[in-house]
Amino acid sequence: MATTAFGAMSVAKQAKLARTDGDTLRLVDAAVSAAAIVTGLAILYRELKRLGDDDVLLG
């Protein structure tokens, strides 16, 4: 989770710098990186939800 948060901050900085410089390629790279972070979080959420579904005590 900490690595994901650090990555998100890095992507935000990269996107801001790309917008300031008008660098389209860097902006696309930041967007792809952000999509990878969102996908990773979605997979993590799904796996944690599955663990909760299998646990008798959690319902």
N, CA, C, O and CB atoms as a CASP TS submission, in Angstrom:
PFRMAT TS
TARGET T0000
AUTHOR 0000-0000-0000
METHOD Language model
MODEL 1
PARENT N/A
ATOM      1  N   MET     1       0.828  -1.196   0.000  1.00  0.00           N
ATOM      2  CA  MET     1       0.000   0.000   0.000  1.00  0.00           C
ATOM      3  C   MET     1       0.873   1.261   0.000  1.00  0.00           C
ATOM      4  O   MET     1       0.579   2.229  -0.701  1.00  0.00           O
ATOM      5  CB  MET     1      -0.942  -0.002   1.217  1.00  0.00           C
ATOM      6  N   ALA     2       1.944   1.236   0.791  1.00  0.00           N
ATOM      7  CA  ALA     2       2.820   2.403   0.845  1.00  0.00           C
ATOM      8  C   ALA     2       3.493   2.637  -0.500  1.00  0.00           C
ATOM      9  O   ALA     2       3.661   3.779  -0.927  1.00  0.00           O
ATOM     10  CB  ALA     2       3.877   2.233   1.941  1.00  0.00           C
ATOM     11  N   THR     3       3.875   1.557  -1.162  1.00  0.00           N
ATOM     12  CA  THR     3       4.502   1.676  -2.470  1.00  0.00           C
ATOM     13  C   THR     3       3.529   2.278  -3.475  1.00  0.00           C
ATOM     14  O   THR     3       3.924   3.085  -4.316  1.00  0.00           O
ATOM     15  CB  THR     3       4.994   0.310  -2.958  1.00  0.00           C
ATOM     16  N   THR     4       2.284   1.897  -3.395  1.00  0.00           N
ATOM     17  CA  THR     4       1.261   2.425  -4.294  1.00  0.00           C
ATOM     18  C   THR     4       1.051   3.913  -4.043  1.00  0.00           C
ATOM     19  O   THR     4       0.921   4.694  -4.986  1.00  0.00           O
ATOM     20  CB  THR     4      -0.063   1.660  -4.120  1.00  0.00           C
ATOM     21  N   ALA     5       1.018   4.304  -2.774  1.00  0.00           N
ATOM     22  CA  ALA     5       0.851   5.727  -2.441  1.00  0.00           C
ATOM     23  C   ALA     5       2.037   6.542  -2.946  1.00  0.00           C
ATOM     24  O   ALA     5       1.862   7.638  -3.479  1.00  0.00           O
ATOM     25  CB  ALA     5       0.691   5.914  -0.916  1.00  0.00           C
ATOM     26  N   PHE     6       3.245   6.003  -2.777  1.00  0.00           N
ATOM     27  CA  PHE     6       4.433   6.700  -3.271  1.00  0.00           C
ATOM     28  C   PHE     6       4.387   6.802  -4.788  1.00  0.00           C
ATOM     29  O   PHE     6       4.737   7.836  -5.357  1.00  0.00           O
ATOM     30  CB  PHE     6       5.720   5.975  -2.820  1.00  0.00           C
ATOM     31  N   GLY     7       3.955   5.727  -5.444  1.00  0.00           N
ATOM     32  CA  GLY     7       3.836   5.744  -6.899  1.00  0.00           C
ATOM     33  C   GLY     7       2.818   6.755  -7.376  1.00  0.00           C
ATOM     34  O   GLY     7       3.023   7.418  -8.393  1.00  0.00           O
ATOM     35  N   ALA     8       1.721   6.876  -6.647  1.00  0.00           N
ATOM     36  CA  ALA     8       0.685   7.847  -7.019  1.00  0.00           C
ATOM     37  C   ALA     8       1.208   9.273  -6.906  1.00  0.00           C
ATOM     38  O   ALA     8       0.910  10.117  -7.751  1.00  0.00           O
ATOM     39  CB  ALA     8      -0.560   7.674  -6.135  1.00  0.00           C
ATOM     40  N   MET     9       1.984   9.539  -5.868  1.00  0.00           N
ATOM     41  CA  MET     9       2.571  10.881  -5.719  1.00  0.00           C
ATOM     42  C   MET     9       3.554  11.156  -6.856  1.00  0.00           C
ATOM     43  O   MET     9       3.596  12.261  -7.395  1.00  0.00           O
ATOM     44  CB  MET     9       3.285  11.020  -4.344  1.00  0.00           C
ATOM     45  N   SER    10       4.331  10.160  -7.208  1.00  0.00           N
ATOM     46  CA  SER    10       5.292  10.304  -8.290  1.00  0.00           C
ATOM     47  C   SER    10       4.595  10.570  -9.624  1.00  0.00           C
ATOM     48  O   SER    10       5.040  11.410 -10.406  1.00  0.00           O
ATOM     49  CB  SER    10       6.160   9.056  -8.390  1.00  0.00           C
ATOM     50  N   VAL    11       3.512   9.857  -9.877  1.00  0.00           N
ATOM     51  CA  VAL    11       2.753  10.047 -11.112  1.00  0.00           C
ATOM     52  C   VAL    11       2.135  11.444 -11.149  1.00  0.00           C
ATOM     53  O   VAL    11       2.105  12.088 -12.198  1.00  0.00           O
ATOM     54  CB  VAL    11       1.654   8.970 -11.243  1.00  0.00           C
ATOM     55  N   ALA    12       1.645  11.904 -10.007  1.00  0.00           N
ATOM     56  CA  ALA    12       1.055  13.250  -9.955  1.00  0.00           C
ATOM     57  C   ALA    12       2.102  14.314 -10.273  1.00  0.00           C
ATOM     58  O   ALA    12       1.831  15.261 -11.011  1.00  0.00           O
ATOM     59  CB  ALA    12       0.434  13.516  -8.567  1.00  0.00           C
ATOM     60  N   LYS    13       3.297  14.153  -9.712  1.00  0.00           N
ATOM     61  CA  LYS    13       4.384  15.101 -10.007  1.00  0.00           C
ATOM     62  C   LYS    13       4.756  15.055 -11.487  1.00  0.00           C
ATOM     63  O   LYS    13       4.968  16.091 -12.118  1.00  0.00           O
ATOM     64  CB  LYS    13       5.626  14.790  -9.141  1.00  0.00           C
ATOM     65  N   GLN    14       4.832  13.838 -12.032  1.00  0.00           N
ATOM     66  CA  GLN    14       5.184  13.672 -13.432  1.00  0.00           C
ATOM     67  C   GLN    14       4.140  14.323 -14.334  1.00  0.00           C
ATOM     68  O   GLN    14       4.487  14.976 -15.318  1.00  0.00           O
ATOM     69  CB  GLN    14       5.330  12.189 -13.772  1.00  0.00           C
ATOM     70  N   ALA    15       2.881  14.149 -14.006  1.00  0.00           N
ATOM     71  CA  ALA    15       1.809  14.736 -14.812  1.00  0.00           C
ATOM     72  C   ALA    15       1.845  16.258 -14.739  1.00  0.00           C
ATOM     73  O   ALA    15       1.661  16.938 -15.748  1.00  0.00           O
ATOM     74  CB  ALA    15       0.440  14.219 -14.346  1.00  0.00           C
ATOM     75  N   LYS    16       2.081  16.783 -13.556  1.00  0.00           N
ATOM     76  CA  LYS    16       2.147  18.239 -13.399  1.00  0.00           C
ATOM     77  C   LYS    16       3.303  18.821 -14.206  1.00  0.00           C
ATOM     78  O   LYS    16       3.146  19.838 -14.882  1.00  0.00           O
ATOM     79  CB  LYS    16       2.297  18.616 -11.915  1.00  0.00           C
ATOM     80  N   LEU    17       4.458  18.177 -14.133  1.00  0.00           N
ATOM     81  CA  LEU    17       5.628  18.634 -14.883  1.00  0.00           C
ATOM     82  C   LEU    17       5.373  18.531 -16.386  1.00  0.00           C
ATOM     83  O   LEU    17       5.755  19.422 -17.145  1.00  0.00           O
ATOM     84  CB  LEU    17       6.875  17.813 -14.494  1.00  0.00           C
ATOM     85  N   ALA    18       4.734  17.452 -16.811  1.00  0.00           N
ATOM     86  CA  ALA    18       4.441  17.267 -18.236  1.00  0.00           C
ATOM     87  C   ALA    18       3.497  18.341 -18.745  1.00  0.00           C
ATOM     88  O   ALA    18       3.675  18.858 -19.847  1.00  0.00           O
ATOM     89  CB  ALA    18       3.838  15.885 -18.485  1.00  0.00           C
ATOM     90  N   ARG    19       2.481  18.681 -17.935  1.00  0.00           N
ATOM     91  CA  ARG    19       1.548  19.741 -18.344  1.00  0.00           C
ATOM     92  C   ARG    19       2.249  21.085 -18.427  1.00  0.00           C
ATOM     93  O   ARG    19       2.003  21.871 -19.341  1.00  0.00           O
ATOM     94  CB  ARG    19       0.371  19.828 -17.367  1.00  0.00           C
ATOM     95  N   THR    20       3.129  21.344 -17.459  1.00  0.00           N
ATOM     96  CA  THR    20       3.858  22.614 -17.447  1.00  0.00           C
ATOM     97  C   THR    20       4.760  22.737 -18.670  1.00  0.00           C
ATOM     98  O   THR    20       4.833  23.796 -19.293  1.00  0.00           O
ATOM     99  CB  THR    20       4.691  22.743 -16.165  1.00  0.00           C
ATOM    100  N   ASP    21       5.443  21.649 -19.007  1.00  0.00           N
ATOM    101  CA  ASP    21       6.364  21.656 -20.143  1.00  0.00           C
ATOM    102  C   ASP    21       5.661  21.462 -21.483  1.00  0.00           C
ATOM    103  O   ASP    21       6.253  21.698 -22.537  1.00  0.00           O
ATOM    104  CB  ASP    21       7.403  20.581 -19.962  1.00  0.00           C
ATOM    105  N   GLY    22       4.419  21.038 -21.447  1.00  0.00           N
ATOM    106  CA  GLY    22       3.703  20.761 -22.683  1.00  0.00           C
ATOM    107  C   GLY    22       4.204  19.488 -23.359  1.00  0.00           C
ATOM    108  O   GLY    22       4.138  19.364 -24.582  1.00  0.00           O
ATOM    109  N   ASP    23       4.701  18.549 -22.571  1.00  0.00           N
ATOM    110  CA  ASP    23       5.271  17.303 -23.085  1.00  0.00           C
ATOM    111  C   ASP    23       4.187  16.226 -23.142  1.00  0.00           C
ATOM    112  O   ASP    23       3.836  15.628 -22.125  1.00  0.00           O
ATOM    113  CB  ASP    23       6.463  16.833 -22.200  1.00  0.00           C
ATOM    114  N   THR    24       3.672  15.994 -24.323  1.00  0.00           N
ATOM    115  CA  THR    24       2.566  15.053 -24.505  1.00  0.00           C
ATOM    116  C   THR    24       2.974  13.625 -24.178  1.00  0.00           C
ATOM    117  O   THR    24       2.197  12.880 -23.581  1.00  0.00           O
ATOM    118  CB  THR    24       2.048  15.123 -25.931  1.00  0.00           C
ATOM    119  N   LEU    25       4.180  13.238 -24.561  1.00  0.00           N
ATOM    120  CA  LEU    25       4.629  11.873 -24.327  1.00  0.00           C
ATOM    121  C   LEU    25       4.738  11.578 -22.830  1.00  0.00           C
ATOM    122  O   LEU    25       4.344  10.500 -22.386  1.00  0.00           O
ATOM    123  CB  LEU    25       5.976  11.634 -25.012  1.00  0.00           C
ATOM    124  N   ARG    26       5.258  12.504 -22.065  1.00  0.00           N
ATOM    125  CA  ARG    26       5.323  12.324 -20.607  1.00  0.00           C
ATOM    126  C   ARG    26       3.926  12.292 -19.994  1.00  0.00           C
ATOM    127  O   ARG    26       3.677  11.552 -19.042  1.00  0.00           O
ATOM    128  CB  ARG    26       6.151  13.450 -19.963  1.00  0.00           C
ATOM    129  N   LEU    27       3.035  13.081 -20.532  1.00  0.00           N
ATOM    130  CA  LEU    27       1.653  13.098 -20.032  1.00  0.00           C
ATOM    131  C   LEU    27       0.968  11.757 -20.296  1.00  0.00           C
ATOM    132  O   LEU    27       0.238  11.253 -19.443  1.00  0.00           O
ATOM    133  CB  LEU    27       0.849  14.245 -20.693  1.00  0.00           C
ATOM    134  N   VAL    28       1.200  11.187 -21.461  1.00  0.00           N
ATOM    135  CA  VAL    28       0.651   9.862 -21.770  1.00  0.00           C
ATOM    136  C   VAL    28       1.262   8.819 -20.839  1.00  0.00           C
ATOM    137  O   VAL    28       0.557   7.937 -20.349  1.00  0.00           O
ATOM    138  CB  VAL    28       0.915   9.486 -23.253  1.00  0.00           C
ATOM    139  N   ASP    29       2.562   8.914 -20.595  1.00  0.00           N
ATOM    140  CA  ASP    29       3.234   7.987 -19.677  1.00  0.00           C
ATOM    141  C   ASP    29       2.634   8.086 -18.277  1.00  0.00           C
ATOM    142  O   ASP    29       2.421   7.066 -17.622  1.00  0.00           O
ATOM    143  CB  ASP    29       4.748   8.276 -19.628  1.00  0.00           C
ATOM    144  N   ALA    30       2.364   9.295 -17.819  1.00  0.00           N
ATOM    145  CA  ALA    30       1.757   9.478 -16.498  1.00  0.00           C
ATOM    146  C   ALA    30       0.348   8.884 -16.465  1.00  0.00           C
ATOM    147  O   ALA    30      -0.047   8.291 -15.461  1.00  0.00           O
ATOM    148  CB  ALA    30       1.713  10.976 -16.125  1.00  0.00           C
ATOM    149  N   ALA    31      -0.401   9.032 -17.533  1.00  0.00           N
ATOM    150  CA  ALA    31      -1.756   8.482 -17.584  1.00  0.00           C
ATOM    151  C   ALA    31      -1.731   6.952 -17.552  1.00  0.00           C
ATOM    152  O   ALA    31      -2.548   6.327 -16.875  1.00  0.00           O
ATOM    153  CB  ALA    31      -2.483   8.972 -18.845  1.00  0.00           C
ATOM    154  N   VAL    32      -0.801   6.361 -18.278  1.00  0.00           N
ATOM    155  CA  VAL    32      -0.681   4.901 -18.288  1.00  0.00           C
ATOM    156  C   VAL    32      -0.249   4.404 -16.909  1.00  0.00           C
ATOM    157  O   VAL    32      -0.752   3.389 -16.426  1.00  0.00           O
ATOM    158  CB  VAL    32       0.331   4.439 -19.371  1.00  0.00           C
ATOM    159  N   SER    33       0.667   5.109 -16.287  1.00  0.00           N
ATOM    160  CA  SER    33       1.111   4.738 -14.938  1.00  0.00           C
ATOM    161  C   SER    33      -0.036   4.852 -13.940  1.00  0.00           C
ATOM    162  O   SER    33      -0.193   3.997 -13.068  1.00  0.00           O
ATOM    163  CB  SER    33       2.289   5.625 -14.493  1.00  0.00           C
ATOM    164  N   ALA    34      -0.826   5.894 -14.066  1.00  0.00           N
ATOM    165  CA  ALA    34      -1.976   6.065 -13.168  1.00  0.00           C
ATOM    166  C   ALA    34      -2.987   4.936 -13.375  1.00  0.00           C
ATOM    167  O   ALA    34      -3.571   4.438 -12.413  1.00  0.00           O
ATOM    168  CB  ALA    34      -2.653   7.441 -13.404  1.00  0.00           C
ATOM    169  N   ALA    35      -3.189   4.538 -14.619  1.00  0.00           N
ATOM    170  CA  ALA    35      -4.108   3.424 -14.891  1.00  0.00           C
ATOM    171  C   ALA    35      -3.591   2.130 -14.270  1.00  0.00           C
ATOM    172  O   ALA    35      -4.373   1.324 -13.766  1.00  0.00           O
ATOM    173  CB  ALA    35      -4.301   3.241 -16.409  1.00  0.00           C
ATOM    174  N   ALA    36      -2.278   1.932 -14.306  1.00  0.00           N
ATOM    175  CA  ALA    36      -1.695   0.734 -13.693  1.00  0.00           C
ATOM    176  C   ALA    36      -1.894   0.749 -12.182  1.00  0.00           C
ATOM    177  O   ALA    36      -2.162  -0.294 -11.586  1.00  0.00           O
ATOM    178  CB  ALA    36      -0.196   0.630 -14.029  1.00  0.00           C
ATOM    179  N   ILE    37      -1.768   1.897 -11.565  1.00  0.00           N
ATOM    180  CA  ILE    37      -1.980   2.013 -10.120  1.00  0.00           C
ATOM    181  C   ILE    37      -3.440   1.709  -9.773  1.00  0.00           C
ATOM    182  O   ILE    37      -3.714   0.976  -8.823  1.00  0.00           O
ATOM    183  CB  ILE    37      -1.590   3.429  -9.622  1.00  0.00           C
ATOM    184  N   VAL    38      -4.364   2.266 -10.533  1.00  0.00           N
ATOM    185  CA  VAL    38      -5.792   2.032 -10.287  1.00  0.00           C
ATOM    186  C   VAL    38      -6.129   0.558 -10.467  1.00  0.00           C
ATOM    187  O   VAL    38      -6.883  -0.011  -9.678  1.00  0.00           O
ATOM    188  CB  VAL    38      -6.658   2.895 -11.230  1.00  0.00           C
ATOM    189  N   THR    39      -5.573  -0.061 -11.501  1.00  0.00           N
ATOM    190  CA  THR    39      -5.819  -1.484 -11.738  1.00  0.00           C
ATOM    191  C   THR    39      -5.266  -2.322 -10.593  1.00  0.00           C
ATOM    192  O   THR    39      -5.922  -3.257 -10.134  1.00  0.00           O
ATOM    193  CB  THR    39      -5.193  -1.928 -13.071  1.00  0.00           C
ATOM    194  N   GLY    40      -4.067  -1.994 -10.131  1.00  0.00           N
ATOM    195  CA  GLY    40      -3.477  -2.722  -9.009  1.00  0.00           C
ATOM    196  C   GLY    40      -4.311  -2.611  -7.748  1.00  0.00           C
ATOM    197  O   GLY    40      -4.484  -3.593  -7.026  1.00  0.00           O
ATOM    198  N   LEU    41      -4.828  -1.428  -7.480  1.00  0.00           N
ATOM    199  CA  LEU    41      -5.693  -1.249  -6.310  1.00  0.00           C
ATOM    200  C   LEU    41      -7.004  -2.021  -6.448  1.00  0.00           C
ATOM    201  O   LEU    41      -7.513  -2.567  -5.469  1.00  0.00           O
ATOM    202  CB  LEU    41      -5.987   0.233  -6.097  1.00  0.00           C
ATOM    203  N   ALA    42      -7.542  -2.065  -7.653  1.00  0.00           N
ATOM    204  CA  ALA    42      -8.781  -2.814  -7.881  1.00  0.00           C
ATOM    205  C   ALA    42      -8.562  -4.307  -7.659  1.00  0.00           C
ATOM    206  O   ALA    42      -9.412  -4.981  -7.078  1.00  0.00           O
ATOM    207  CB  ALA    42      -9.308  -2.563  -9.304  1.00  0.00           C
ATOM    208  N   ILE    43      -7.431  -4.821  -8.116  1.00  0.00           N
ATOM    209  CA  ILE    43      -7.114  -6.238  -7.903  1.00  0.00           C
ATOM    210  C   ILE    43      -6.921  -6.516  -6.422  1.00  0.00           C
ATOM    211  O   ILE    43      -7.403  -7.526  -5.909  1.00  0.00           O
ATOM    212  CB  ILE    43      -5.851  -6.644  -8.690  1.00  0.00           C
ATOM    213  N   LEU    44      -6.222  -5.629  -5.737  1.00  0.00           N
ATOM    214  CA  LEU    44      -6.011  -5.792  -4.296  1.00  0.00           C
ATOM    215  C   LEU    44      -7.346  -5.800  -3.558  1.00  0.00           C
ATOM    216  O   LEU    44      -7.557  -6.634  -2.677  1.00  0.00           O
ATOM    217  CB  LEU    44      -5.107  -4.668  -3.749  1.00  0.00           C
ATOM    218  N   TYR    45      -8.239  -4.893  -3.902  1.00  0.00           N
ATOM    219  CA  TYR    45      -9.561  -4.827  -3.276  1.00  0.00           C
ATOM    220  C   TYR    45     -10.329  -6.124  -3.508  1.00  0.00           C
ATOM    221  O   TYR    45     -10.950  -6.664  -2.592  1.00  0.00           O
ATOM    222  CB  TYR    45     -10.360  -3.630  -3.824  1.00  0.00           C
ATOM    223  N   ARG    46     -10.277  -6.620  -4.754  1.00  0.00           N
ATOM    224  CA  ARG    46     -10.990  -7.853  -5.083  1.00  0.00           C
ATOM    225  C   ARG    46     -10.454  -9.035  -4.273  1.00  0.00           C
ATOM    226  O   ARG    46     -11.231  -9.849  -3.775  1.00  0.00           O
ATOM    227  CB  ARG    46     -10.877  -8.149  -6.584  1.00  0.00           C
ATOM    228  N   GLU    47      -9.133  -9.130  -4.142  1.00  0.00           N
ATOM    229  CA  GLU    47      -8.540 -10.231  -3.381  1.00  0.00           C
ATOM    230  C   GLU    47      -8.886 -10.134  -1.891  1.00  0.00           C
ATOM    231  O   GLU    47      -9.165 -11.144  -1.246  1.00  0.00           O
ATOM    232  CB  GLU    47      -7.017 -10.242  -3.567  1.00  0.00           C
ATOM    233  N   LEU    48      -8.866  -8.923  -1.356  1.00  0.00           N
ATOM    234  CA  LEU    48      -9.232  -8.751   0.057  1.00  0.00           C
ATOM    235  C   LEU    48     -10.702  -9.084   0.281  1.00  0.00           C
ATOM    236  O   LEU    48     -11.071  -9.643   1.314  1.00  0.00           O
ATOM    237  CB  LEU    48      -8.942  -7.311   0.521  1.00  0.00           C
ATOM    238  N   LYS    49     -11.528  -8.740  -0.684  1.00  0.00           N
ATOM    239  CA  LYS    49     -12.962  -9.066  -0.588  1.00  0.00           C
ATOM    240  C   LYS    49     -13.171 -10.577  -0.626  1.00  0.00           C
ATOM    241  O   LYS    49     -14.011 -11.107   0.101  1.00  0.00           O
ATOM    242  CB  LYS    49     -13.755  -8.389  -1.734  1.00  0.00           C
ATOM    243  N   ARG    50     -12.419 -11.263  -1.461  1.00  0.00           N
ATOM    244  CA  ARG    50     -12.522 -12.722  -1.535  1.00  0.00           C
ATOM    245  C   ARG    50     -12.093 -13.363  -0.223  1.00  0.00           C
ATOM    246  O   ARG    50     -12.708 -14.326   0.236  1.00  0.00           O
ATOM    247  CB  ARG    50     -11.670 -13.264  -2.689  1.00  0.00           C
ATOM    248  N   LEU    51     -11.034 -12.825   0.379  1.00  0.00           N
ATOM    249  CA  LEU    51     -10.604 -13.354   1.673  1.00  0.00           C
ATOM    250  C   LEU    51     -11.706 -13.194   2.705  1.00  0.00           C
ATOM    251  O   LEU    51     -11.940 -14.088   3.518  1.00  0.00           O
ATOM    252  CB  LEU    51      -9.325 -12.651   2.151  1.00  0.00           C
ATOM    253  N   GLY    52     -12.384 -12.048   2.668  1.00  0.00           N
ATOM    254  CA  GLY    52     -13.482 -11.799   3.600  1.00  0.00           C
ATOM    255  C   GLY    52     -14.665 -12.713   3.343  1.00  0.00           C
ATOM    256  O   GLY    52     -15.360 -13.099   4.283  1.00  0.00           O
ATOM    257  N   ASP    53     -14.909 -13.067   2.094  1.00  0.00           N
ATOM    258  CA  ASP    53     -16.022 -13.956   1.761  1.00  0.00           C
ATOM    259  C   ASP    53     -15.764 -15.375   2.236  1.00  0.00           C
ATOM    260  O   ASP    53     -16.698 -16.093   2.594  1.00  0.00           O
ATOM    261  CB  ASP    53     -16.271 -13.952   0.261  1.00  0.00           C
ATOM    262  N   ASP    54     -14.501 -15.783   2.241  1.00  0.00           N
ATOM    263  CA  ASP    54     -14.154 -17.139   2.662  1.00  0.00           C
ATOM    264  C   ASP    54     -14.090 -17.288   4.176  1.00  0.00           C
ATOM    265  O   ASP    54     -14.132 -18.406   4.690  1.00  0.00           O
ATOM    266  CB  ASP    54     -12.831 -17.538   2.061  1.00  0.00           C
ATOM    267  N   ASP    55     -13.989 -16.186   4.888  1.00  0.00           N
ATOM    268  CA  ASP    55     -13.836 -16.221   6.330  1.00  0.00           C
ATOM    269  C   ASP    55     -15.208 -16.387   6.996  1.00  0.00           C
ATOM    270  O   ASP    55     -16.099 -15.560   6.798  1.00  0.00           O
ATOM    271  CB  ASP    55     -13.132 -14.940   6.832  1.00  0.00           C
ATOM    272  N   VAL    56     -15.370 -17.432   7.767  1.00  0.00           N
ATOM    273  CA  VAL    56     -16.641 -17.728   8.443  1.00  0.00           C
ATOM    274  C   VAL    56     -16.977 -16.638   9.465  1.00  0.00           C
ATOM    275  O   VAL    56     -18.143 -16.281   9.638  1.00  0.00           O
ATOM    276  CB  VAL    56     -16.575 -19.110   9.140  1.00  0.00           C
ATOM    277  N   LEU    57     -15.963 -16.119  10.132  1.00  0.00           N
ATOM    278  CA  LEU    57     -16.207 -15.138  11.185  1.00  0.00           C
ATOM    279  C   LEU    57     -16.608 -13.766  10.621  1.00  0.00           C
ATOM    280  O   LEU    57     -17.326 -13.012  11.278  1.00  0.00           O
ATOM    281  CB  LEU    57     -14.964 -14.996  12.053  1.00  0.00           C
ATOM    282  N   LEU    58     -16.147 -13.447   9.407  1.00  0.00           N
ATOM    283  CA  LEU    58     -16.481 -12.157   8.827  1.00  0.00           C
ATOM    284  C   LEU    58     -17.831 -12.156   8.119  1.00  0.00           C
ATOM    285  O   LEU    58     -18.337 -11.090   7.767  1.00  0.00           O
ATOM    286  CB  LEU    58     -15.408 -11.743   7.866  1.00  0.00           C
ATOM    287  N   GLY    59     -18.403 -13.285   7.911  1.00  0.00           N
ATOM    288  CA  GLY    59     -19.728 -13.347   7.302  1.00  0.00           C
ATOM    289  C   GLY    59     -19.627 -13.733   5.892  1.00  0.00           C
ATOM    290  O   GLY    59     -20.645 -13.839   5.208  1.00  0.00           O
TER
END
